[in-house]
Amino acid sequence: MVPVALVLIDKVEVDSPAAKANLRQGDVISAFNGEAIKGPRDLAMDVANVASGTTAKMTIFRDGHESVVDVTIGDQPGKTAQQTGDTNGPSVGLALAPLNEDAQQQLGLDPSVRGVVVAQVTPGSRADESGMRAGDVIVRVGDDAVTTPAEASARIHAAEHDKKEAVPLLVMRDGTTYYLALQLAKA
């Protein structure tokens, strides 16, 4: 038998997709769209990779019974559209979300970690080619610490505006931080 990780729902935000699907504090999630989850980080990445408005199936345990619940994926608060360069430039291909308390818990991060969550990476984009993944946490863009999607976006746009070929990002993935060069479009 293959061991399955479970995710305990600690809190359900009012009017959230989870609340609308009648998920409750104390429910235990074991699968997302029929695939066993390996932990909170994998669940967060699976959710981030589903388009807004799509209905996903979550297998949950409640009061000793297993059931499947349909959850309509919503926009993440603070999520930005794809980051683009100058108005005539190609897209970098990142959608960002704030690293709030819920995201920290879903990603299994210490509450002291600050940064911005990569909610989605467009396949074939510069971000994808640079090795970015949904669930990565961007801690710094260049020399600047970032704590909001707007800050990260502004720093990336500034590098594009300065016609840089790449901008270094300090990224946290699986609890380890390292630098990654985000390739930017040439002028």
Contacts in CASP RR format, 6 or more apart in sequence:
PFRMAT RR
TARGET T0000
AUTHOR 0000-0000-0000
METHOD contacts of the structure
MODEL  1
MVPVALVLIDKVEVDSPAAKANLRQGDVISAFNGEAIKGPRDLAMDVANV
ASGTTAKMTIFRDGHESVVDVTIGDQPGKTAQQTGDTNGPSVGLALAPLN
EDAQQQLGLDPSVRGVVVAQVTPGSRADESGMRAGDVIVRVGDDAVTTPA
EASARIHAAEHDKKEAVPLLVMRDGTTYYLALQLAKA
2 36 0 8 1.000
4 30 0 8 1.000
4 31 0 8 1.000
4 36 0 8 1.000
4 37 0 8 1.000
5 36 0 8 1.000
5 37 0 8 1.000
5 38 0 8 1.000
5 39 0 8 1.000
5 42 0 8 1.000
6 28 0 8 1.000
6 29 0 8 1.000
6 30 0 8 1.000
6 37 0 8 1.000
6 39 0 8 1.000
6 61 0 8 1.000
7 28 0 8 1.000
7 29 0 8 1.000
7 30 0 8 1.000
7 37 0 8 1.000
7 39 0 8 1.000
7 40 0 8 1.000
7 43 0 8 1.000
7 106 0 8 1.000
8 26 0 8 1.000
8 27 0 8 1.000
8 28 0 8 1.000
8 29 0 8 1.000
9 18 0 8 1.000
9 23 0 8 1.000
9 24 0 8 1.000
9 25 0 8 1.000
9 26 0 8 1.000
9 27 0 8 1.000
9 28 0 8 1.000
9 29 0 8 1.000
10 25 0 8 1.000
10 26 0 8 1.000
10 105 0 8 1.000
11 25 0 8 1.000
11 102 0 8 1.000
12 18 0 8 1.000
12 19 0 8 1.000
12 23 0 8 1.000
12 24 0 8 1.000
12 25 0 8 1.000
13 19 0 8 1.000
13 102 0 8 1.000
17 71 0 8 1.000
17 72 0 8 1.000
17 73 0 8 1.000
17 74 0 8 1.000
18 71 0 8 1.000
20 71 0 8 1.000
20 72 0 8 1.000
21 58 0 8 1.000
21 69 0 8 1.000
21 70 0 8 1.000
21 71 0 8 1.000
21 72 0 8 1.000
22 69 0 8 1.000
23 58 0 8 1.000
23 60 0 8 1.000
23 69 0 8 1.000
23 71 0 8 1.000
24 62 0 8 1.000
26 62 0 8 1.000
27 60 0 8 1.000
27 61 0 8 1.000
27 62 0 8 1.000
28 60 0 8 1.000
28 61 0 8 1.000
28 62 0 8 1.000
29 37 0 8 1.000
29 43 0 8 1.000
29 58 0 8 1.000
29 59 0 8 1.000
29 60 0 8 1.000
30 36 0 8 1.000
30 37 0 8 1.000
30 59 0 8 1.000
30 60 0 8 1.000
30 61 0 8 1.000
30 66 0 8 1.000
31 37 0 8 1.000
31 57 0 8 1.000
31 58 0 8 1.000
31 59 0 8 1.000
32 43 0 8 1.000
32 46 0 8 1.000
32 47 0 8 1.000
32 56 0 8 1.000
32 57 0 8 1.000
32 58 0 8 1.000
32 59 0 8 1.000
33 46 0 8 1.000
33 50 0 8 1.000
33 56 0 8 1.000
33 57 0 8 1.000
34 57 0 8 1.000
34 59 0 8 1.000
35 46 0 8 1.000
37 43 0 8 1.000
37 46 0 8 1.000
40 105 0 8 1.000
40 106 0 8 1.000
40 107 0 8 1.000
40 108 0 8 1.000
41 106 0 8 1.000
41 107 0 8 1.000
41 108 0 8 1.000
41 135 0 8 1.000
41 174 0 8 1.000
43 106 0 8 1.000
44 103 0 8 1.000
44 106 0 8 1.000
44 107 0 8 1.000
44 135 0 8 1.000
45 133 0 8 1.000
45 134 0 8 1.000
45 135 0 8 1.000
47 56 0 8 1.000
47 73 0 8 1.000
48 76 0 8 1.000
48 97 0 8 1.000
48 117 0 8 1.000
48 118 0 8 1.000
48 119 0 8 1.000
48 120 0 8 1.000
48 134 0 8 1.000
48 135 0 8 1.000
49 120 0 8 1.000
49 134 0 8 1.000
50 56 0 8 1.000
50 73 0 8 1.000
51 73 0 8 1.000
52 73 0 8 1.000
52 74 0 8 1.000
52 75 0 8 1.000
53 72 0 8 1.000
53 73 0 8 1.000
53 74 0 8 1.000
54 72 0 8 1.000
54 73 0 8 1.000
55 70 0 8 1.000
55 71 0 8 1.000
55 72 0 8 1.000
55 73 0 8 1.000
56 70 0 8 1.000
56 71 0 8 1.000
56 72 0 8 1.000
56 73 0 8 1.000
57 68 0 8 1.000
57 69 0 8 1.000
57 70 0 8 1.000
57 71 0 8 1.000
58 68 0 8 1.000
58 69 0 8 1.000
58 71 0 8 1.000
59 66 0 8 1.000
59 67 0 8 1.000
59 68 0 8 1.000
59 69 0 8 1.000
60 66 0 8 1.000
60 67 0 8 1.000
60 68 0 8 1.000
60 69 0 8 1.000
76 97 0 8 1.000
76 119 0 8 1.000
77 97 0 8 1.000
77 98 0 8 1.000
77 100 0 8 1.000
78 96 0 8 1.000
78 97 0 8 1.000
78 98 0 8 1.000
78 149 0 8 1.000
79 95 0 8 1.000
79 96 0 8 1.000
79 97 0 8 1.000
79 119 0 8 1.000
79 149 0 8 1.000
80 95 0 8 1.000
80 96 0 8 1.000
80 149 0 8 1.000
80 150 0 8 1.000
80 153 0 8 1.000
81 95 0 8 1.000
82 91 0 8 1.000
82 92 0 8 1.000
82 93 0 8 1.000
82 94 0 8 1.000
82 95 0 8 1.000
82 122 0 8 1.000
82 125 0 8 1.000
83 91 0 8 1.000
83 92 0 8 1.000
83 93 0 8 1.000
83 94 0 8 1.000
83 96 0 8 1.000
83 153 0 8 1.000
83 156 0 8 1.000
83 157 0 8 1.000
84 90 0 8 1.000
84 91 0 8 1.000
84 92 0 8 1.000
85 91 0 8 1.000
85 92 0 8 1.000
85 157 0 8 1.000
85 160 0 8 1.000
85 161 0 8 1.000
85 184 0 8 1.000
85 185 0 8 1.000
86 160 0 8 1.000
86 161 0 8 1.000
89 160 0 8 1.000
89 185 0 8 1.000
90 126 0 8 1.000
90 185 0 8 1.000
91 122 0 8 1.000
91 125 0 8 1.000
91 126 0 8 1.000
92 125 0 8 1.000
92 126 0 8 1.000
92 127 0 8 1.000
92 156 0 8 1.000
92 160 0 8 1.000
92 182 0 8 1.000
92 184 0 8 1.000
92 185 0 8 1.000
93 121 0 8 1.000
93 122 0 8 1.000
93 125 0 8 1.000
93 126 0 8 1.000
93 127 0 8 1.000
93 128 0 8 1.000
94 118 0 8 1.000
94 120 0 8 1.000
94 121 0 8 1.000
94 122 0 8 1.000
94 125 0 8 1.000
94 127 0 8 1.000
94 132 0 8 1.000
94 156 0 8 1.000
95 118 0 8 1.000
95 119 0 8 1.000
95 120 0 8 1.000
95 121 0 8 1.000
95 122 0 8 1.000
96 116 0 8 1.000
96 117 0 8 1.000
96 118 0 8 1.000
96 119 0 8 1.000
96 138 0 8 1.000
96 149 0 8 1.000
96 152 0 8 1.000
96 153 0 8 1.000
97 103 0 8 1.000
97 116 0 8 1.000
97 117 0 8 1.000
97 119 0 8 1.000
97 149 0 8 1.000
98 116 0 8 1.000
98 117 0 8 1.000
98 148 0 8 1.000
98 149 0 8 1.000
99 109 0 8 1.000
99 113 0 8 1.000
99 114 0 8 1.000
99 115 0 8 1.000
99 116 0 8 1.000
99 117 0 8 1.000
99 137 0 8 1.000
99 147 0 8 1.000
101 111 0 8 1.000
103 109 0 8 1.000
103 117 0 8 1.000
104 110 0 8 1.000
104 111 0 8 1.000
104 113 0 8 1.000
107 117 0 8 1.000
107 135 0 8 1.000
107 137 0 8 1.000
109 137 0 8 1.000
109 172 0 8 1.000
109 175 0 8 1.000
113 137 0 8 1.000
113 139 0 8 1.000
113 172 0 8 1.000
114 139 0 8 1.000
114 145 0 8 1.000
114 147 0 8 1.000
115 137 0 8 1.000
115 138 0 8 1.000
115 139 0 8 1.000
115 145 0 8 1.000
115 146 0 8 1.000
115 147 0 8 1.000
115 152 0 8 1.000
116 137 0 8 1.000
116 138 0 8 1.000
116 146 0 8 1.000
116 147 0 8 1.000
116 148 0 8 1.000
116 149 0 8 1.000
116 151 0 8 1.000
116 152 0 8 1.000
117 135 0 8 1.000
117 136 0 8 1.000
117 137 0 8 1.000
117 138 0 8 1.000
118 127 0 8 1.000
118 132 0 8 1.000
118 133 0 8 1.000
118 134 0 8 1.000
118 135 0 8 1.000
118 136 0 8 1.000
118 137 0 8 1.000
118 138 0 8 1.000
119 134 0 8 1.000
119 135 0 8 1.000
120 134 0 8 1.000
121 127 0 8 1.000
121 128 0 8 1.000
121 132 0 8 1.000
121 133 0 8 1.000
121 134 0 8 1.000
122 128 0 8 1.000
126 182 0 8 1.000
126 183 0 8 1.000
126 184 0 8 1.000
126 185 0 8 1.000
127 182 0 8 1.000
129 183 0 8 1.000
130 166 0 8 1.000
130 180 0 8 1.000
130 181 0 8 1.000
130 182 0 8 1.000
130 183 0 8 1.000
131 180 0 8 1.000
132 169 0 8 1.000
132 171 0 8 1.000
132 180 0 8 1.000
132 182 0 8 1.000
133 173 0 8 1.000
135 173 0 8 1.000
136 171 0 8 1.000
136 172 0 8 1.000
136 173 0 8 1.000
137 171 0 8 1.000
137 172 0 8 1.000
137 173 0 8 1.000
138 146 0 8 1.000
138 152 0 8 1.000
138 169 0 8 1.000
138 170 0 8 1.000
138 171 0 8 1.000
139 145 0 8 1.000
139 146 0 8 1.000
139 170 0 8 1.000
139 171 0 8 1.000
139 172 0 8 1.000
139 177 0 8 1.000
140 146 0 8 1.000
140 168 0 8 1.000
140 169 0 8 1.000
140 170 0 8 1.000
141 151 0 8 1.000
141 152 0 8 1.000
141 155 0 8 1.000
141 156 0 8 1.000
141 159 0 8 1.000
141 167 0 8 1.000
141 168 0 8 1.000
141 169 0 8 1.000
142 155 0 8 1.000
142 159 0 8 1.000
142 167 0 8 1.000
142 168 0 8 1.000
142 169 0 8 1.000
142 170 0 8 1.000
144 151 0 8 1.000
144 155 0 8 1.000
146 152 0 8 1.000
146 155 0 8 1.000
155 167 0 8 1.000
156 167 0 8 1.000
156 182 0 8 1.000
156 184 0 8 1.000
159 167 0 8 1.000
159 184 0 8 1.000
160 184 0 8 1.000
160 185 0 8 1.000
163 186 0 8 1.000
163 187 0 8 1.000
164 184 0 8 1.000
165 183 0 8 1.000
165 184 0 8 1.000
165 186 0 8 1.000
166 181 0 8 1.000
166 182 0 8 1.000
166 183 0 8 1.000
166 184 0 8 1.000
167 181 0 8 1.000
167 182 0 8 1.000
167 184 0 8 1.000
168 179 0 8 1.000
168 180 0 8 1.000
168 181 0 8 1.000
168 182 0 8 1.000
169 179 0 8 1.000
169 180 0 8 1.000
169 181 0 8 1.000
169 182 0 8 1.000
170 177 0 8 1.000
170 178 0 8 1.000
170 179 0 8 1.000
171 177 0 8 1.000
171 178 0 8 1.000
171 179 0 8 1.000
171 180 0 8 1.000
END
